[in-house]
Amino acid sequence: MSLTGRAFVSAILLLVAGCAVGPDFRRPAAPEVTGYTPEALPSETVSARVGGGAAQRFAPGADISGQWWALFRSRPLNELVEQALKANPDLQAAQAALRAAKENVYAEEGAFFPSVSGQFSASRQKQTLASFGNTGPSSTFSLYNASVSVSYVPDVFGGTRRQVESLQAQAENQRFQLEASYLAVTSNVVTAAVQEASLRAQIVATEDIVKAESAQLDLLRRQFALGGVSRADVLAQEATVRQTEATLPPLRRQLSQTRNQLTVLTGRFPSQAGGEAFDLDALELPQDLPVTLASKLVEQRPDLRSAEAQLHAASAEIGVATANQLPQITLSANLGSSALELGDLFSPGTAVWNVTGAVAQSLFDAGTLFHRKRAAVAAYDEALARYRSTVLTAFRDVADVLRALQFDAEALKAQATAERSAAESLTIARQQFRVGAISYPLLLNAEETYLRVRISLVQARAARYADTAALFQALGGGWWNRTDVVAEGLTGPPN
């Protein structure tokens, strides 16, 4: 090969090895904020003398357990989460989407290598010399061809590399979509379990109140028979009992729906519901709550990592569109043998070959490639704006749940105090009514107050458990510490 030829080949190889048009992706910087709320978080929440009323301590910078739901110390809850991770169809769909994305990467990486194909043909032909302008008898013969073709498109401007980069980013997006699905399923199981426990407690409280009100109704009926109270008092108490009873069917309906939700989350049909039942007293409230540093949240939230991967893919697509505007080089070669007898293939004198090099450049396409590049740039701008929106939403989620935990604790303390006062007030009112010291409307008011306060206490207890689960979800759920599912190909937040 001449010196000029060697220089040309060397230049092509250098281009293939080092040139990739389009922007090189750089991860967006973490937000320059030091916290989630305008005011500093207290070291711990207030406490209340009631189940689930322990003070919760905030631990800035603490790591998150990969199995954070185990902190509630409930074996039935742990087993239910495990079933959901194994059988939830949404997780299975996300896993399949990840496998498909990886296979697309492997398929595109094949463009880095030459394409080799083999051909073989055999034909029987009859021709006359008349077709060549001569006279004579026709001849019949067989023709055998065998060849190998090699085709290669050098990635001179890095279009293929950018396409692979885009597909790798899309696979990373699917990987974090899978992690987001894991987090959503586990959080939904925990939240539904807390909701079930809350509904069961509300039903028990309502049934207890119905019993007490029914006993009061029996007393009024006896007093009415003796002329001690009016018929209106009896009817009013009866209406109160029936109104309280009317609150039970909606609670039982909600409980049934929550049970169905838990069953479906574990990949079963509602008719296949298990025998597990959840009670607030059987759940332990986690007292040490990690609070991820604000600068680390973008590393931990699966939705943020997913949005970042989508931004990366959009960046690579700009390179693909740019490379498509540049000359496309194709190299091909064909080596084979053609013979009249099958046994003569590849014998001396039967070889055929050709080598071809081609360069194609669009001269006029009415601006198609130009506008496709501009569309890719616009798509990147869109992905960047969506990433920023996702970051803002993530920080808002954390701020909301941190405040909710503070106010939940305060609300529970107030409700616990109110419940004790209402219970004592009702006891006194009943005693006074029996001896005729107060009128029936005052007793009725005490009963209604106690009913509202007792139900509110149950809801306040449940809110602390639910918002604790929401905190772990808002902070990313500790996927980097998972042991039940291997995060293949992922790197967790830096230490």
C-alpha positions as a printed NumPy array, in Angstrom:
array([[  0.   ,   0.   ,   0.   ],
       [  1.292,   3.428,  -0.857],
       [  2.151,   6.013,   1.739],
       [ -0.897,   8.04 ,   0.743],
       [ -3.145,   5.003,   1.116],
       [ -1.75 ,   4.185,   4.549],
       [ -2.256,   7.773,   5.673],
       [ -5.848,   7.693,   4.468],
       [ -6.593,   4.459,   6.336],
       [ -4.917,   5.8  ,   9.48 ],
       [ -6.999,   8.941,   9.31 ],
       [-10.193,   6.893,   8.987],
       [ -9.206,   4.734,  11.961],
       [ -8.492,   7.807,  14.068],
       [-11.861,   9.249,  13.159],
       [-13.619,   6.006,  14.029],
       [-11.831,   5.766,  17.356],
       [-12.079,   9.329,  18.557],
       [-14.839,  11.313,  16.906],
       [-18.43 ,  11.463,  18.121],
       [-20.429,  14.502,  17.128],
       [-22.993,  16.021,  19.412],
       [-22.804,  17.08 ,  23.082],
       [-21.165,  14.898,  25.722],
       [-23.671,  14.38 ,  28.515],
       [-22.967,  15.85 ,  31.924],
       [-25.172,  15.106,  34.893],
       [-27.066,  18.141,  36.188],
       [-25.605,  19.571,  39.37 ],
       [-27.442,  18.945,  42.624],
       [-29.625,  21.841,  43.812],
       [-27.744,  24.32 ,  45.933],
       [-30.035,  24.1  ,  48.932],
       [-29.219,  22.922,  52.427],
       [-32.62 ,  21.765,  53.627],
       [-36.214,  21.015,  52.765],
       [-38.105,  23.518,  54.909],
       [-37.625,  27.25 ,  55.573],
       [-37.141,  26.581,  59.281],
       [-34.807,  24.039,  60.786],
       [-36.344,  20.688,  61.714],
       [-36.777,  19.968,  65.424],
       [-34.62 ,  17.192,  66.796],
       [-37.743,  15.147,  67.54 ],
       [-41.523,  15.297,  67.503],
       [-43.75 ,  15.591,  70.539],
       [-44.997,  12.424,  72.219],
       [-48.406,  11.291,  73.444],
       [-49.548,   8.785,  76.061],
       [-51.245,   6.469,  73.598],
       [-50.299,   3.602,  71.305],
       [-48.201,   4.913,  68.435],
       [-47.55 ,   8.132,  70.328],
       [-43.797,   7.825,  70.879],
       [-41.601,  10.738,  69.875],
       [-39.848,  10.341,  66.528],
       [-36.272,  11.575,  66.145],
       [-34.948,  13.036,  62.885],
       [-31.467,  11.896,  61.869],
       [-30.052,  14.122,  59.079],
       [-27.727,  12.241,  56.741],
       [-28.644,   8.786,  58.08 ],
       [-28.823,   5.938,  55.563],
       [-32.073,   4.182,  54.665],
       [-32.632,   0.46 ,  55.086],
       [-33.34 ,  -1.46 ,  51.902],
       [-36.147,  -3.267,  53.766],
       [-37.486,  -0.185,  55.528],
       [-40.922,  -1.755,  56.04 ],
       [-39.35 ,  -4.184,  58.53 ],
       [-38.988,  -1.241,  60.933],
       [-42.718,  -1.564,  61.708],
       [-41.921,  -4.915,  63.383],
       [-44.851,  -6.767,  61.839],
       [-44.258, -10.283,  60.567],
       [-47.533, -10.394,  58.567],
       [-46.555,  -7.106,  56.903],
       [-43.089,  -8.416,  56.005],
       [-44.599, -11.566,  54.514],
       [-47.13 ,  -9.587,  52.502],
       [-44.435,  -7.316,  51.068],
       [-42.367, -10.37 ,  50.157],
       [-45.335, -11.897,  48.324],
       [-45.931,  -8.638,  46.449],
       [-42.289,  -8.439,  45.324],
       [-42.525, -11.97 ,  43.948],
       [-45.948, -11.936,  42.294],
       [-47.047,  -8.374,  41.534],
       [-47.739,  -8.195,  37.764],
       [-46.735,  -4.532,  37.53 ],
       [-43.268,  -5.48 ,  38.766],
       [-43.119,  -8.342,  36.279],
       [-44.039,  -5.935,  33.475],
       [-41.304,  -3.511,  34.577],
       [-38.775,  -6.36 ,  34.688],
       [-39.72 ,  -7.409,  31.145],
       [-39.407,  -3.8  ,  29.953],
       [-35.892,  -3.677,  31.389],
       [-34.908,  -6.909,  29.643],
       [-36.245,  -5.561,  26.347],
       [-34.279,  -2.32 ,  26.769],
       [-31.056,  -4.249,  27.43 ],
       [-31.588,  -6.438,  24.374],
       [-32.04 ,  -3.32 ,  22.235],
       [-28.644,  -2.105,  23.445],
       [-26.998,  -5.411,  22.553],
       [-28.666,  -5.364,  19.129],
       [-27.427,  -1.853,  18.339],
       [-23.89 ,  -2.682,  19.5  ],
       [-23.751,  -5.161,  16.593],
       [-23.396,  -2.151,  14.272],
       [-19.821,  -1.706,  15.519],
       [-18.801,  -4.876,  13.692],
       [-18.878,  -5.93 ,  10.034],
       [-21.899,  -7.783,   8.768],
       [-20.969, -11.109,   7.164],
       [-23.371, -13.22 ,   5.137],
       [-22.996, -16.304,   2.983],
       [-24.867, -17.206,  -0.174],
       [-25.132, -20.346,  -2.226],
       [-27.158, -20.847,  -5.397],
       [-27.566, -23.659,  -7.922],
       [-29.363, -23.35 , -11.253],
       [-30.007, -25.443, -14.332],
       [-30.08 , -23.42 , -17.565],
       [-30.71 , -23.899, -21.265],
       [-29.481, -21.266, -23.703],
       [-29.186, -20.927, -27.502],
       [-26.449, -19.228, -29.443],
       [-29.127, -17.056, -31.064],
       [-29.151, -14.933, -27.926],
       [-25.549, -14.053, -28.746],
       [-26.234, -13.49 , -32.516],
       [-24.839, -16.877, -33.589],
       [-26.323, -20.051, -34.952],
       [-25.988, -23.514, -33.599],
       [-27.61 , -25.988, -31.274],
       [-28.782, -24.979, -27.797],
       [-26.824, -26.066, -24.753],
       [-27.932, -27.124, -21.313],
       [-25.711, -26.651, -18.241],
       [-25.676, -26.235, -14.504],
       [-24.253, -23.201, -12.679],
       [-23.154, -23.164,  -9.034],
       [-22.303, -20.048,  -7.071],
       [-20.992, -19.748,  -3.519],
       [-19.847, -16.511,  -1.935],
       [-19.244, -14.632,   1.288],
       [-20.201, -10.955,   1.541],
       [-18.811,  -8.524,   4.091],
       [-20.348,  -5.112,   4.68 ],
       [-19.165,  -2.514,   7.139],
       [-20.299,   1.025,   7.91 ],
       [-17.461,   2.787,   9.773],
       [-18.728,   4.906,  12.643],
       [-16.655,   7.849,  11.422],
       [-18.672,  10.588,  13.106],
       [-19.931,   8.591,  16.092],
       [-23.566,   8.295,  15.067],
       [-23.684,   4.624,  16.044],
       [-21.958,   5.321,  19.336],
       [-24.465,   8.025,  20.121],
       [-27.314,   5.667,  19.222],
       [-25.903,   3.019,  21.569],
       [-25.442,   5.701,  24.22 ],
       [-29.098,   6.695,  23.824],
       [-30.271,   3.097,  24.119],
       [-28.071,   2.54 ,  27.182],
       [-29.64 ,   5.603,  28.781],
       [-33.092,   4.255,  27.914],
       [-32.157,   0.951,  29.555],
       [-31.013,   2.877,  32.623],
       [-34.345,   4.687,  32.582],
       [-36.152,   1.335,  32.569],
       [-33.944,   0.131,  35.423],
       [-34.969,   3.049,  37.581],
       [-38.564,   2.704,  36.432],
       [-38.324,  -0.802,  37.859],
       [-36.945,   0.55 ,  41.13 ],
       [-39.759,   3.103,  41.206],
       [-42.209,   0.236,  40.734],
       [-40.63 ,  -1.683,  43.621],
       [-40.928,   1.409,  45.804],
       [-44.535,   2.066,  44.768],
       [-45.611,  -1.525,  45.428],
       [-43.932,  -1.788,  48.837],
       [-45.243,   1.635,  49.878],
       [-48.755,   0.774,  48.721],
       [-48.691,  -2.485,  50.674],
       [-47.587,  -0.723,  53.862],
       [-50.072,   2.124,  53.416],
       [-52.928,  -0.283,  52.705],
       [-52.009,  -2.349,  55.763],
       [-52.084,   0.796,  57.916],
       [-55.397,   1.764,  56.348],
       [-56.813,  -1.672,  57.146],
       [-55.646,  -1.405,  60.743],
       [-57.195,   2.059,  61.004],
       [-60.531,   0.892,  59.602],
       [-60.628,  -2.113,  61.915],
       [-59.995,   0.161,  64.9  ],
       [-62.678,   2.613,  63.751],
       [-65.149,  -0.249,  63.343],
       [-64.366,  -1.578,  66.83 ],
       [-64.715,   1.92 ,  68.293],
       [-68.022,   2.467,  66.52 ],
       [-69.356,  -0.921,  67.632],
       [-68.407,  -0.114,  71.24 ],
       [-70.235,   3.191,  70.979],
       [-73.298,   1.458,  69.493],
       [-73.325,  -0.923,  72.47 ],
       [-73.085,   1.952,  74.939],
       [-75.763,   3.961,  73.149],
       [-78.023,   0.903,  72.936],
       [-77.648,   0.374,  76.667],
       [-78.541,   4.022,  77.159],
       [-81.602,   3.511,  74.931],
       [-82.734,   0.572,  77.064],
       [-82.402,   2.748,  80.148],
       [-84.479,   5.504,  78.584],
       [-87.184,   3.042,  77.609],
       [-87.416,   1.825,  81.208],
       [-87.535,   5.378,  82.469],
       [-90.231,   6.216,  79.914],
       [-92.278,   3.267,  81.101],
       [-92.03 ,   4.692,  84.616],
       [-92.872,   8.19 ,  83.41 ],
       [-89.4  ,   9.554,  84.105],
       [-88.645,  10.804,  80.561],
       [-90.643,  11.875,  77.561],
       [-91.289,   9.892,  74.411],
       [-89.236,  12.499,  72.527],
       [-86.149,  11.604,  74.591],
       [-86.544,   7.923,  73.707],
       [-86.958,   8.679,  69.997],
       [-83.96 ,  11.013,  70.016],
       [-81.739,   8.333,  71.575],
       [-83.054,   5.725,  69.156],
       [-82.207,   8.062,  66.255],
       [-78.7  ,   8.495,  67.704],
       [-78.194,   4.714,  67.859],
       [-79.385,   4.273,  64.284],
       [-77.172,   7.121,  63.04 ],
       [-74.146,   5.553,  64.685],
       [-75.047,   2.135,  63.222],
       [-75.326,   3.788,  59.787],
       [-71.628,   4.702,  59.935],
       [-70.627,   1.03 ,  60.109],
       [-71.51 ,  -0.102,  56.539],
       [-69.298,   2.567,  54.871],
       [-66.41 ,   1.612,  57.169],
       [-66.881,  -2.069,  56.379],
       [-67.065,  -1.264,  52.668],
       [-63.768,   0.623,  52.874],
       [-62.243,  -2.277,  54.802],
       [-63.353,  -4.734,  52.125],
       [-61.899,  -2.538,  49.377],
       [-58.622,  -2.191,  51.255],
       [-58.431,  -5.961,  51.69 ],
       [-59.032,  -6.385,  47.969],
       [-56.268,  -3.869,  47.246],
       [-53.802,  -5.778,  49.415],
       [-54.739,  -9.059,  47.751],
       [-54.289,  -7.669,  44.232],
       [-50.952,  -6.069,  45.167],
       [-49.677,  -9.548,  45.993],
       [-50.744, -10.881,  42.59 ],
       [-53.848, -12.707,  43.799],
       [-57.53 , -12.385,  42.98 ],
       [-59.855, -10.869,  45.608],
       [-61.432, -14.294,  46.142],
       [-57.974, -15.601,  47.127],
       [-57.522, -13.217,  50.054],
       [-55.291, -14.524,  52.815],
       [-56.077, -14.684,  56.487],
       [-53.691, -11.952,  57.631],
       [-55.222,  -9.038,  59.5  ],
       [-53.577,  -5.822,  60.65 ],
       [-54.084,  -3.974,  63.904],
       [-52.578,  -0.633,  64.929],
       [-51.489,  -2.053,  68.269],
       [-49.491,  -4.747,  66.436],
       [-47.508,  -2.172,  64.44 ],
       [-44.46 ,  -0.52 ,  65.987],
       [-43.874,   3.117,  65.086],
       [-40.264,   3.642,  63.88 ],
       [-38.709,   6.22 ,  66.19 ],
       [-35.447,   7.016,  64.372],
       [-36.213,   8.601,  60.993],
       [-33.455,   9.188,  58.432],
       [-33.473,  12.51 ,  56.619],
       [-31.372,  12.426,  53.465],
       [-29.147,  15.428,  52.9  ],
       [-30.706,  17.687,  50.296],
       [-27.63 ,  17.386,  48.078],
       [-28.014,  13.592,  48.01 ],
       [-31.716,  13.342,  47.221],
       [-31.146,  13.492,  43.455],
       [-28.963,  10.39 ,  43.811],
       [-31.55 ,   8.401,  45.733],
       [-34.984,   9.039,  44.239],
       [-35.712,   6.518,  41.45 ],
       [-37.93 ,   9.003,  39.63 ],
       [-35.093,  11.551,  39.583],
       [-32.608,   8.99 ,  38.293],
       [-35.152,   7.965,  35.667],
       [-35.639,  11.588,  34.57 ],
       [-31.86 ,  12.008,  34.42 ],
       [-31.557,   8.927,  32.2  ],
       [-34.224,  10.324,  29.878],
       [-32.241,  13.574,  29.703],
       [-29.123,  11.564,  28.847],
       [-30.957,   9.742,  26.057],
       [-32.194,  13.047,  24.637],
       [-28.636,  14.417,  24.674],
       [-27.341,  11.403,  22.742],
       [-30.118,  11.763,  20.16 ],
       [-28.717,  15.194,  19.266],
       [-25.484,  13.432,  18.313],
       [-27.399,  10.893,  16.24 ],
       [-29.217,  13.658,  14.358],
       [-25.948,  15.534,  13.798],
       [-24.172,  12.452,  12.44 ],
       [-27.034,  11.818,  10.027],
       [-26.272,  15.183,   8.402],
       [-22.698,  14.118,   7.589],
       [-21.396,  11.789,   4.857],
       [-22.218,   8.109,   5.289],
       [-19.404,   5.729,   4.362],
       [-20.017,   2.106,   3.437],
       [-17.364,  -0.541,   2.773],
       [-18.26 ,  -3.902,   1.255],
       [-16.495,  -6.912,  -0.194],
       [-17.623, -10.117,  -1.873],
       [-15.53 , -13.255,  -2.316],
       [-16.84 , -16.391,  -3.943],
       [-16.611, -19.079,  -6.586],
       [-18.667, -19.85 ,  -9.677],
       [-18.431, -23.248, -11.46 ],
       [-20.36 , -25.486, -13.82 ],
       [-19.821, -28.49 , -11.566],
       [-20.503, -28.563,  -7.84 ],
       [-17.214, -30.31 ,  -7.179],
       [-15.294, -27.582,  -8.999],
       [-16.334, -24.832,  -6.588],
       [-13.314, -23.07 ,  -5.06 ],
       [-10.999, -24.794,  -7.511],
       [ -8.356, -22.682,  -9.317],
       [ -9.815, -20.358, -11.89 ],
       [-13.319, -20.21 , -10.374],
       [-12.764, -17.365,  -7.882],
       [-14.796, -14.193,  -8.18 ],
       [-14.494, -11.108,  -5.946],
       [-15.203,  -7.444,  -5.68 ],
       [-14.446,  -4.649,  -3.208],
       [-16.571,  -1.541,  -3.003],
       [-16.348,   1.715,  -1.094],
       [-19.127,   4.27 ,  -1.169],
       [-19.751,   7.68 ,   0.311],
       [-23.275,   9.104,   0.394],
       [-24.147,  12.665,   1.269],
       [-27.557,  14.24 ,   1.1  ],
       [-27.466,  17.205,  -1.278],
       [-31.085,  18.256,  -1.   ],
       [-33.732,  16.964,   1.398],
       [-35.875,  20.086,   1.822],
       [-34.431,  20.638,   5.314],
       [-35.463,  17.222,   6.686],
       [-32.199,  16.421,   8.465],
       [-31.757,  19.999,   9.669],
       [-35.173,  20.079,  11.282],
       [-34.714,  16.618,  12.778],
       [-31.645,  17.929,  14.572],
       [-33.56 ,  20.961,  15.785],
       [-36.315,  18.619,  16.976],
       [-33.711,  16.614,  18.907],
       [-32.423,  19.801,  20.544],
       [-35.988,  20.8  ,  21.465],
       [-36.6  ,  17.31 ,  22.893],
       [-33.496,  17.749,  25.062],
       [-34.795,  21.109,  26.315],
       [-38.097,  19.426,  27.136],
       [-36.353,  16.602,  29.015],
       [-34.266,  19.141,  30.951],
       [-37.361,  21.095,  31.976],
       [-39.119,  17.879,  33.027],
       [-36.058,  16.881,  35.048],
       [-36.114,  20.214,  36.881],
       [-39.839,  19.816,  37.52 ],
       [-39.256,  16.324,  38.914],
       [-36.543,  17.69 ,  41.223],
       [-38.865,  20.399,  42.539],
       [-41.639,  17.866,  43.086],
       [-39.268,  15.535,  44.941],
       [-38.149,  18.261,  47.332],
       [-41.761,  19.304,  47.871],
       [-42.697,  15.682,  48.686],
       [-40.008,  15.472,  51.351],
       [-40.906,  18.881,  52.799],
       [-44.594,  17.948,  52.927],
       [-44.042,  14.667,  54.73 ],
       [-41.543,  16.135,  57.213],
       [-44.083,  18.76 ,  58.196],
       [-46.829,  16.135,  58.247],
       [-44.848,  14.051,  60.744],
       [-44.487,  17.036,  63.058],
       [-48.147,  17.971,  62.848],
       [-49.277,  14.324,  63.089],
       [-47.502,  14.032,  66.422],
       [-49.061,  17.265,  67.68 ],
       [-52.49 ,  16.233,  66.446],
       [-52.225,  12.817,  68.102],
       [-51.219,  14.386,  71.411],
       [-54.187,  16.737,  71.242],
       [-56.579,  13.942,  70.214],
       [-55.348,  11.693,  73.027],
       [-56.   ,  14.437,  75.542],
       [-59.386,  15.155,  73.989],
       [-60.35 ,  11.471,  74.048],
       [-59.546,  11.153,  77.752],
       [-61.493,  14.308,  78.516],
       [-64.459,  13.262,  76.367],
       [-64.564,   9.789,  77.948],
       [-64.489,  11.269,  81.447],
       [-67.117,  13.837,  80.508],
       [-69.411,  11.13 ,  79.104],
       [-69.068,   9.011,  82.228],
       [-70.002,  11.963,  84.417],
       [-72.885,  12.922,  82.126],
       [-74.346,   9.418,  82.285],
       [-74.122,   9.365,  86.057],
       [-75.76 ,  12.779,  86.308],
       [-78.525,  11.806,  83.89 ],
       [-79.372,   8.693,  85.918],
       [-80.006,  10.805,  88.985],
       [-81.79 ,  13.536,  87.004],
       [-79.078,  16.169,  87.423],
       [-78.89 ,  17.012,  83.708],
       [-81.268,  16.942,  80.783],
       [-81.173,  14.396,  78.016],
       [-79.843,  16.849,  75.321],
       [-76.724,  17.383,  77.43 ],
       [-76.16 ,  13.636,  77.621],
       [-76.692,  13.304,  73.893],
       [-74.139,  16.033,  73.23 ],
       [-71.571,  14.232,  75.416],
       [-72.142,  10.969,  73.514],
       [-71.734,  12.613,  70.119],
       [-68.562,  14.383,  71.244],
       [-67.035,  11.156,  72.486],
       [-67.886,   9.354,  69.238],
       [-66.195,  12.   ,  67.091],
       [-63.138,  12.213,  69.331],
       [-62.591,   8.461,  69.56 ],
       [-62.775,   8.024,  65.778],
       [-60.469,  11.026,  65.313],
       [-57.959,   9.461,  67.715],
       [-57.832,   6.279,  65.647],
       [-57.33 ,   8.308,  62.464],
       [-54.588,  10.375,  64.099],
       [-52.737,   7.222,  65.15 ],
       [-52.987,   5.795,  61.635],
       [-51.754,   9.053,  60.104],
       [-48.428,   8.751,  61.957],
       [-47.818,   5.264,  60.573],
       [-48.885,   6.218,  57.042],
       [-46.776,   9.378,  56.931],
       [-43.769,   7.503,  58.301],
       [-44.052,   5.135,  55.332],
       [-44.461,   8.168,  53.076],
       [-41.143,   9.564,  54.347],
       [-39.253,   6.436,  53.351],
       [-40.939,   6.563,  49.954],
       [-40.143,  10.26 ,  49.469],
       [-36.475,   9.657,  50.276],
       [-36.088,   6.862,  47.721],
       [-36.765,   3.746,  49.753],
       [-33.14 ,   2.615,  50.18 ],
       [-32.945,   0.684,  46.873],
       [-29.137,   0.889,  47.006],
       [-29.21 ,  -1.265,  50.157],
       [-31.555,  -3.902,  48.76 ],
       [-30.688,  -7.57 ,  49.281],
       [-33.952,  -9.166,  48.119],
       [-33.542,  -7.826,  44.547],
       [-30.105,  -7.422,  42.981],
       [-29.684,  -4.029,  41.312],
       [-27.696,  -5.353,  38.36 ],
       [-25.62 ,  -2.766,  36.572],
       [-26.568,   0.038,  38.972],
       [-24.401,   2.12 ,  41.185],
       [-25.943,   3.581,  44.268],
       [-25.499,   7.028,  45.72 ],
       [-21.844,   7.894,  46.347],
       [-20.591,   7.592,  49.901]])
